[in-house]
Amino acid sequence: METDIKMVITDLDGTLFDDEKRISKKNLETLEWLGEKEIYRVIATGRNLFSVRKALPENFPIDYLIFSTGAGAVDWCTGELIYAAHLKEKEVALAVETLIDAKMSFMLHDLVPDNHAFLYFDSECGNSDFKRRIDIYRDFALPLSLSPPNYSHASQLLAIVPENPFMLEEIRIKLGSLRVIRTTSPLDGKNMWIEILPPDVSKGHTAEWLCGRLGISPSATIGTGNDYNDLDLLNFVNFPFAVANAPEPIKKLYRNCKSNTEDGFSDAVHQIIGI
């Protein structure tokens, strides 16, 4: 058991949250205990800041939030935006052209912290998950225009497609140095979401940046996750855990803990710190 842990980083949906998007009493108590021990508590999520603030109260017991798969980070206690990244205009143009050529439906997100607003391009492939996300953000969503273009810089792009690993690899090859990250749709749990981010952005990269800011060694970190967009984070921390509800390929790579409905986050912390 380790006693020199300085930071615990966890994914939110499917990891800290149960299947009903709630946090258990035990997981909440674990977060509060970590705070009492002066161990930094960090959530690293694919959600944007707007979505997280709707899901968590202002006094939720964490210290930092990494959001939008690493595109931004805030000091949760003060609300200060401490990190933001974006795609350059040429990178955006390349990504838009690539996704249109691939006949993908996608969203082009505004800059952090307002990246809950986006432009959307519908390839008319009948993707219900894509249309559902537009409905959720109807007040912040506008059609993307190609001529003349109504976009320049962006925090990220998000393509929503049926699961197709071969298509994912093709997009990665065509976009070269840009970061292309796969995640599973949090809306229907089936479709593949393809996030396109700046080359040095991911949950793991921003967690590394935060550790540097706070003077914390990666050797003093624990991480928990459940999906493909957690891979960079789990590869960064010293003690990575995949919850039992994670896909089998992910569970084979890391230590395992209980599922998100069985307080897996608390189980991971207990395995290393021994509370």
N, C-alpha and C positions, 0 to 999 in steps of 0.2 A: 504494500500500500504506500502511496506517495503522499507526502505532507507539504511539498513545496510547490503545489499547483498555484498559479497566479491568475489564470483565466480559464473560464469554461465558455465554449461557443456552441450554440445549438441552432439547428434549423427550427422553423416554426411549424408549418403545416405538415402533418404526418410524422412529426417527431416530438416536439414539445406539446402541441395540440393533439387531442384525441380526434376521432373521426367526426365528431360533432363540432369541431373547431373550438373546443373548450380546454382549459388547463385544469388538471386534477389538483386536489388539495395537497397531495404529496409532492407533486412537482413544484407547486407554488411554495411550499414549505422549504423545499431544497434550494430554490432561488433565494429565499429570504435568509437561509442559513449561510449560503455562500457569501451574501452581502455582509453578514455579521463577521465572517472570517476574513473580510477585506479581499475576497477573490472576485475579480472582475467577471461580470455576467454579460454575455453578448449574444444577441439573436442575429443570425445571418439568414436572410430570407429572400426568396424571389419576389415577394410582394413589393409594391411601391410604397412610399412613405404614407400616402393618402390612405391606402388600404390597411396598412398596419395600425394607423391611428384610429381607424374605425373598429379594429378588432381588439386593441389593447387600451386600457385606461391610462391616463397620464402618469399615475403613480405605480404602474406595473414595475415590479422589482428587478429591473435590469439597469445596466450602466451605459451600454452602447447598443446601437442598432445599425447593422449593415443591411441595406435594402437593395432591391432590384438587382439581385445576384452580384452585388459588389459595386454597382455604379455609383452608390452614395452611402454615406454613413453620418449618423448624428449622435451627439451626446444626448442620451435619453433624458437625463436629469435637467439639463438646461435647454434642450431643444435646438442647440446650435448645430448647424450643418458643418461638419468638419472635413468631409471628403466628397468630391464630385468629379466624375469623369464623363467625357462625351466623345462621340465619333466626329471626325473632321468631315468637312463638306465632301471631299473626294471619296472618302470611305463610305459615306452615306449613299452617294450616287452609285458606287460600285455595288453595294449591297442591294439597293432598290432594283437595279438592272438585273442582277443575278436572280433575285426572287421572282421577278416578273417573267424572266425567260424560263424559269422552272415551273411557271404556272401555279405559284403559291399565293395564298391569301395571307396578308401580313399587316402589322401595325408599325408605324414609325413614331417613336415616343419623343415628347418634348424633353428639354433639358431638366436634370435634377435641380430642385426637388419637385418640380411640377410635371414629372414624367407620367403621372396618371392620365394626362391629356395626350392624345395621339391622333395622327392621321391614319386612315386605313385604306388598303387596296384590296378589293374583293375580286379574286380570279374567277368567281362564279362557279366554284366547284361544289357548291352545296354543303359546305362545312358548317354544321350546326353549332359546333363549339366556338368557331370564329364569330358567328352571328350572336351567340349568347354573350360573348365578352363585349361586343359592341353595345348590346342592350344594357349591360351592367354599367358601362361608362358612357351612356348616351349623351349626357350633359357635357362630356369632355372629348367627344369623338367627332371628327370631320373627315370627309373623303379626301384622299390624296389626289392631287392634280399633277399630271406630267407635263402639260403644256398650257400655260406656263407652270413650272414647278412651284409649289407652295411650301417648300421645305429647303433646309440647308444643313445645319448641324442637328444632331439628335443624340439622346442618351443611349438608345439601343433600338434594334428592330426585333420584332417578334413574329415569326411565321407559325401558323397553326395547321398541322397536317396529320393525316393518319400515320400511325407508326411505320417508319420506313428507314431503317439504319443505313441502307445503301444511299438513299437520297441525302441523308444527313452528311455522309462522308463526301458526297459530290459537292455539297455546299461548302464544306470545310476546305476542300481542295481549291474551289473557284475563288474563295474569299481570302486565300493565302494567310496573311499575318493576322487577320481579325480573329477575335475570340468567338468561336461558335460553340454554344453549350446546349445540350439536350436536357429537357425536363419533361415530366409527365403532367398533363393538364390537371390543374387543381379543380377544374370545373366538372369534367366528366370522368377523370381518372383513366382515360384511354388514349386520347390523342397525344401526339408528340408535339411539344412546343420547341421551336428552334430559336434560341436567343442569340442575337448578333451584337457583340459588345466590342469596345476598344481592346486592342491586343493584350494589354496588361491588366484587364479587369476580370475578376471572378470573386466568389466568396472567399477563396483561399488567399488571393492576392491582397484583397482589402483587409482581411484578418492579419496578414503579415504586416501591412502598412500600420494597422492599429497597434500591433505589438511593438513595432518600432517607435511609434509615438509615445507609448507608455513605458518603454524600456523593459519589456517583458521578453524573455527568451522563449522561442517555440517549444523548448523542452519542458516548459512549465504550463502547457496547455492541454485541455481535453476538448474533444469535439464530438458532436452527435449529428447524424443525418439519416435521410431515408431515400434520397433520390439521386439521379445522375448529376443534377446541378450542385450536389454537395461534394462531388469527388475531389475538386481542388482544395476545398476546406479540409476534408478528411486526410488528404495527402500532406497538408501543411502541419496540422497539429501533431503533438507527440503521442497522444493517446486517442486514436480515432475509433468511434463506435458506430456501427450500423444497427439501427433498431430492427427488431424481428420482422416488421412489416415491410422492410426494404426488399427490392428485387433480389433474387438469388445471386446474380453476378456481383452485386455490391456487397452482399453479406459475406461472400467468399474472400473479399479483399481485406476486411478489417475485423477488429474485435466485435463481438456481438453483445447486444443487451436486449432486454425485454421490449415488447412492442410499444407503440405510442398509446395504446389503450391499457397498458399494464405498467405505466410509469417508467418507460424505458429510459428517459432522461435521468431520472433519479437513480435508476439501477446502474447506469454508466458512471455517474459521479460516485456512487457507493463503491463500485469495484475498484476505483483508483484512490479515492480519498478515504473511504471507509467510514462514512458518517453513519 
